[in-house]
């Protein structure tokens, strides 16, 4: 479980330092780049409500792993996008995967916490922060 939180934190944080390079490579204005980057939260808002349905159907652990793989694929695609539309599309799907993954990870983390019989969810979030720093 901790590995999923670590990976989730590292994936998106890995792309952030490349933003200036991506903006320059695609020759985007500040407004154009801002619109492309706004696709990530737009994807998250669009897909976030689907998390409960997916978790009920496939269980939280599977959804968390699948979502993490989706984030990885689409963050890489965003990093190598050759057009603004591909950048925005990849960020949109990465955001959708991230929202679903966040819900699934926390749901599964709470299941693990119940089995432990003590509070451990804060530790998982600390591991996410470590992943964001390492990313």
C-alpha positions, -999 to 999 in steps of 0.1 A, spaced: 0 0 0 28 24 9 44 17 -25 13 29 -43 12 61 -23 49 67 -29 45 61 -66 14 83 -69 33 112 -53 64 107 -75 46 104 -108 31 138 -112 60 155 -93 83 141 -119 66 160 -147 64 194 -130 101 204 -134 97 197 -171 69 223 -175 91 251 -187 108 229 -212 75 215 -225 61 250 -228 91 261 -248 92 230 -270 56 235 -280 60 273 -283 30 280 -261 20 313 -247 14 315 -209 -24 314 -216 -21 284 -239 1 265 -215 -23 273 -187 -52 259 -206 -33 227 -213 -22 223 -177 -58 230 -166 -68 198 -184 -54 178 -154 -79 191 -128 -106 190 -155 -100 153 -159 -100 148 -122 -133 166 -118 -148 147 -147 -138 112 -135 -138 116 -98 -174 104 -93 -167 72 -112 -143 60 -85 -170 46 -62 -185 26 -90 -151 12 -101 -142 3 -65 -175 -15 -59 -170 -35 -91 -132 -42 -91 -122 -36 -54 -100 -8 -42 -66 -25 -45 -71 -33 -82 -85 2 -90 -55 18 -72 -30 -3 -91 -47 2 -124 -51 39 -118 -14 42 -109 -4 25 -141 -27 49 -160 -11 79 -144 23 66 -153 14 61 -190 -3 94 -194 23 115 -175 49 100 -198 28 108 -228 23 144 -216 61 147 -212 67 137 -249 36 153 -264 44 170 -297 12 191 -299 -7 212 -274 -38 190 -280 -18 158 -272 -4 175 -240 -38 186 -228 -54 152 -237 -27 133 -218 -30 156 -188 -68 152 -189 -66 114 -187 -38 115 -162 -60 138 -140 -89 114 -144 -67 84 -134 -53 104 -105 -87 112 -90 -98 76 -92 -65 64 -78 -67 88 -49 -101 76 -38 -91 39 -43 -58 43 -24 -75 60 5 -104 35 6 -79 6 6 -57 24 31 -87 26 54 -93 -11 50 -57 -19 59 -60 5 89 -91 -14 102 -71 -46 100 -42 -30 119 -65 -17 146 -48 16 148 -44 48 127 -19 44 99 -36 64 71 -14 95 80 17 74 74 5 66 39 0 103 32 35 109 46 48 83 21 30 102 -7 48 134 3 81 116 3 73 103 -32 65 139 -43 99 150 -30 117 121 -47 98 125 -79 
